Amino acid sequence: MKHILITGVCGQIGTELVRKLRKELPNALILATDIKTPPSSVLSFADFELLDVCDTQAVQSIIQKNQIDTVYHLAALLSATGERHPALAWRVNLTAFFDLLEISRNHNVKMVIMPSSIGAFGPTTPRDNTPNLTIMRPTTMYGITKVTGELLMEYYYLKFGLDCRGMRFPGIISSETEPGGGTTDFAVDFYYKAVQNQAATCFVREDTILPFMYMPDAIDVLWELAIADSNRLSTRIYNVTAFSASAKDFENAIVKKILNFKVDYQPDYRQQIADSWPRSLDDSLARNDWGWNPKFDLEKMTIDMIKNLRLKLG
């Protein structure tokens, strides 16, 4: 990886991925892109250009001009936002991705890495210890675009030899970026509200259990899968997880550190989305193929989140 393109850098993952890549690859060209200007924390670690991933000509021009060999494709509309804007979700999450794969195979890109998520599963998927290979019939536009994107990655690898790699992330929790339209964002919101001595309103039931991961672990996934020996990869898409917890588990973990924290549970349309997703994931393939091993559980993450948010929010 010498010439790296990151799309959607202003999202939850991109703002922290650039730091990891700069640390591991100090001499690489890291070109961060988005439809808006990122915070200074991104600009300190990467070059930046404005880019709409739906503008195929602009994507091709950037890849050619910068001799890109690796793409981290992070641009996407998340689950709840995608349900409000399904046509836009299709264009951003799928049409733009298909065009990116075509450009990549025709312009010497060696590797394309795109996060998928538990949204690719659906209500008929086994919800406990969900296997890597299982029935996948999502009922959201976000999920439909993600599972189709996974199939495209496998197709471009088998048909054209384009080294496509992806991971099905659970809910990701970060102290660096605020909630951005995902169904698991209630957990992130809990921490922000607690540190600011505010009550939180939760849009899922307190007994809703979902898999999660702390952002530092997610960044490790994105790096470790990218550098894994291709000969050891038994699939192109991997389940990855760190721990599973209910909304009430998050509340209780925070109350141990911030005694006055309160949550009002008011489930809305996002409850149906959450109920269609796994409660836990089997990520044994990732652990066996490339040594995936998370560092944070709920308790360790809670301690670190509160510490970081107190520094950030004063």
Long-range contacts (C-beta under 8 A, 24 or more apart in sequence): 1-25, 1-28, 1-69, 1-70, 1-111, 1-226, 2-27, 2-28, 2-29, 2-69, 3-28, 3-29, 3-31, 3-66, 3-67, 3-68, 3-69, 3-70, 4-28, 4-29, 4-30, 4-31, 4-68, 4-69, 4-70, 4-71, 4-72, 5-31, 5-33, 5-62, 5-63, 5-66, 5-68, 5-70, 5-71, 5-72, 6-30, 6-31, 6-32, 6-33, 6-46, 6-71, 6-72, 6-74, 7-33, 7-34, 7-51, 7-53, 7-71, 7-72, 7-73, 7-74, 7-75, 7-100, 8-33, 8-34, 8-53, 8-73, 8-74, 8-75, 8-76, 9-33, 9-34, 9-38, 9-42, 9-46, 9-48, 9-74, 10-34, 10-36, 10-37, 10-38, 10-39, 10-42, 11-74, 11-75, 11-76, 11-177, 11-180, 12-172, 12-174, 12-176, 12-177, 12-180, 12-215, 13-74, 13-115, 13-172, 13-215, 13-218, 13-219, 13-222, 14-38, 14-42, 14-72, 14-74, 15-39, 15-41, 15-42, 15-176, 15-177, 16-174, 16-176, 16-215, 16-216, 16-219, 17-72, 17-74, 17-219, 17-222, 18-42, 18-45, 18-46, 19-45, 20-219, 20-220, 20-222, 20-223, 21-45, 21-46, 21-223, 22-46, 24-223, 29-66, 31-62, 31-66, 31-68, 33-62, 34-75, 41-176, 53-92, 53-96, 53-100, 54-91, 54-92, 54-95, 54-96, 56-96, 56-99, 56-103, 59-96, 59-99, 59-100, 59-103, 60-103, 60-107, 63-103, 63-104, 63-107, 63-109, 64-107, 67-108, 68-107, 68-109, 69-108, 69-109, 69-110, 69-111, 70-109, 70-110, 70-111, 70-112, 70-113, 70-226, 71-100, 71-104, 71-109, 71-111, 71-112, 71-113, 72-113, 72-114, 72-222, 73-97, 73-100, 73-112, 73-113, 73-114, 74-114, 74-115, 76-115, 76-142, 76-145, 77-142, 77-181, 78-142, 78-180, 78-181, 78-182, 78-183, 79-117, 79-119, 79-140, 79-142, 79-143, 79-181, 79-182, 79-183, 79-270, 79-273, 80-181, 80-182, 80-183, 80-185, 80-270, 80-273, 81-180, 81-181, 82-140, 82-141, 82-142, 82-145, 83-140, 83-141, 83-142, 83-269, 83-273, 86-141, 89-141, 89-142, 89-145, 90-141, 90-145, 93-142, 93-145, 93-146, 93-149, 94-145, 94-148, 94-149, 97-145, 97-149, 97-152, 98-152, 101-152, 101-153, 101-156, 101-162, 101-164, 104-156, 104-162, 105-156, 105-160, 105-162, 109-162, 110-163, 111-162, 111-163, 111-164, 111-165, 111-226, 112-153, 112-156, 112-162, 112-163, 112-164, 112-165, 113-164, 113-165, 113-166, 113-222, 113-225, 113-226, 114-149, 114-153, 114-164, 114-166, 115-166, 115-167, 115-169, 115-222, 116-146, 116-147, 116-149, 116-150, 116-166, 116-167, 116-168, 116-169, 116-237, 117-146, 117-168, 117-169, 117-170, 118-168, 118-169, 118-170, 118-171, 118-210, 118-211, 118-277, 118-278, 118-281, 119-143, 119-146, 119-183, 119-273, 119-277, 120-146, 120-147, 120-150, 120-168, 121-168, 121-276, 121-277, 121-278, 122-276, 123-275, 123-276, 125-278, 126-278, 127-277, 127-278, 127-279, 127-280, 128-278, 128-279, 128-280, 129-280, 129-281, 129-282, 130-239, 130-278, 130-280, 130-281, 130-282, 131-239, 131-282, 132-235, 132-237, 132-238, 132-239, 132-282, 132-283, 132-284, 132-285, 133-235, 138-276, 139-276, 140-273, 140-276, 143-276, 150-236, 150-237, 153-236, 153-237, 154-236, 154-237, 157-236, 163-230, 164-236, 165-225, 165-226, 165-228, 165-233, 165-236, 166-236, 166-237, 166-238, 167-221, 167-222, 167-225, 167-237, 167-238, 167-239, 167-240, 167-286, 168-237, 168-238, 168-239, 168-240, 168-281, 169-213, 169-218, 169-221, 169-240, 170-210, 170-211, 170-212, 170-213, 170-240, 170-241, 170-242, 170-244, 170-281, 171-210, 171-211, 171-212, 171-213, 172-212, 172-213, 172-214, 172-215, 172-218, 173-212, 173-213, 173-214, 173-215, 173-301, 173-305, 174-214, 174-215, 175-215, 175-304, 175-305, 175-308, 175-309, 175-312, 176-215, 176-308, 176-312, 183-270, 183-273, 183-274, 183-277, 184-210, 184-212, 184-274, 186-247, 187-212, 187-245, 187-247, 187-250, 190-250, 190-251, 190-254, 190-261, 190-263, 191-254, 191-302, 191-305, 191-306, 191-309, 192-309, 192-313, 193-261, 194-254, 194-257, 194-258, 194-261, 194-306, 195-258, 195-306, 195-309, 195-310, 195-313, 196-313, 197-258, 197-260, 199-261, 199-262, 199-263, 199-264, 200-261, 200-262, 200-263, 200-264, 201-263, 201-264, 201-266, 202-247, 202-263, 202-264, 202-265, 202-266, 202-267, 203-266, 203-267, 203-268, 203-270, 203-271, 204-247, 204-265, 204-267, 204-270, 204-271, 204-274, 205-247, 205-265, 205-267, 205-271, 206-246, 206-247, 206-248, 206-251, 206-263, 206-265, 207-246, 207-247, 207-248, 208-246, 208-247, 208-271, 208-274, 208-275, 209-244, 209-245, 209-246, 209-249, 209-279, 209-280, 210-244, 210-245, 210-274, 210-277, 210-278, 210-279, 211-241, 211-242, 211-243, 211-244, 211-278, 211-279, 211-280, 211-281, 212-241, 212-242, 212-243, 212-244, 212-245, 212-298, 213-240, 213-241, 213-242, 213-243, 213-294, 213-296, 214-242, 214-294, 214-295, 214-296, 214-300, 214-301, 214-304, 214-305, 216-295, 216-296, 217-242, 217-294, 217-295, 217-296, 220-295, 221-286, 221-292, 224-290, 224-291, 224-292, 225-286, 225-290, 225-292, 228-289, 228-290, 229-290, 232-289, 232-290, 233-289, 233-290, 234-285, 234-289, 235-285, 235-289, 238-283, 238-285, 238-286, 238-289, 238-292, 239-281, 239-282, 239-283, 239-285, 239-286, 240-281, 240-283, 240-286, 240-292, 241-280, 241-281, 241-283, 241-294, 242-294, 242-296, 242-297, 243-294, 243-296, 243-297, 243-298, 244-279, 244-280, 245-298, 249-298, 250-298, 253-298, 253-299, 253-302, 254-302, 254-306, 256-302, 257-302, 257-303, 257-306, 258-306
